[in-house]
Amino acid sequence: MDNLRPLVVPGDAGLHVVCWFRGTMVSSQAYNAEVAALIQPAD
């Protein structure tokens, strides 16, 4: 599995959020992927 591309999501001052697109991609029409996220409350 590869981490393919970071994503920019709307912000929330109460959260720290990191999102990225991961999976396998043979071509732009042949892929198996998902969006992953880490979400934590802001300190």
Backbone torsions as a table, in degrees:
resi	resn	phi	psi	omega
1	MET	NA	136.1	178.5
2	ASP	-111.4	146.4	169.6
3	ASN	-88.5	106.9	-166.6
4	LEU	-88.8	-40.7	-172.0
5	ARG	-162.2	132.8	172.9
6	PRO	-72.1	155.4	178.0
7	LEU	-120.2	146.4	174.9
8	VAL	-104.4	125.8	-179.3
9	VAL	-121.5	155.6	177.3
10	PRO	-56.3	142.4	-175.4
11	GLY	-85.5	160.2	173.9
12	ASP	-139.2	119.0	-175.9
13	ALA	-59.3	-21.6	-178.9
14	GLY	-89.5	0.9	-176.6
15	LEU	-135.2	149.4	166.7
16	HIS	-105.3	119.7	-175.5
17	VAL	-127.3	131.8	172.4
18	VAL	-125.9	124.8	178.8
19	CYS	-124.3	145.8	176.1
20	TRP	-153.2	161.7	-178.5
21	PHE	-100.8	122.7	-178.4
22	ARG	-133.5	154.0	178.7
23	GLY	150.2	-159.0	177.0
24	THR	-116.2	138.4	-178.3
25	MET	-136.7	112.1	177.5
26	VAL	-83.6	-40.9	175.8
27	SER	-152.5	177.5	-179.5
28	SER	-67.1	-15.1	177.7
29	GLN	-106.4	-7.4	-177.4
30	ALA	-126.6	100.3	-178.0
31	TYR	-153.0	158.6	172.6
32	ASN	-134.0	104.0	-170.2
33	ALA	-145.5	168.0	178.7
34	GLU	-151.1	163.0	172.7
35	VAL	-96.2	127.8	178.7
36	ALA	-111.3	155.3	-179.3
37	ALA	-148.7	145.6	167.9
38	LEU	-116.7	127.4	-176.9
39	ILE	-130.7	126.7	178.5
40	GLN	-136.2	147.0	174.6
41	PRO	-64.0	143.0	175.6
42	ALA	-72.3	143.9	179.9
43	ASP	-85.1	NA	NA
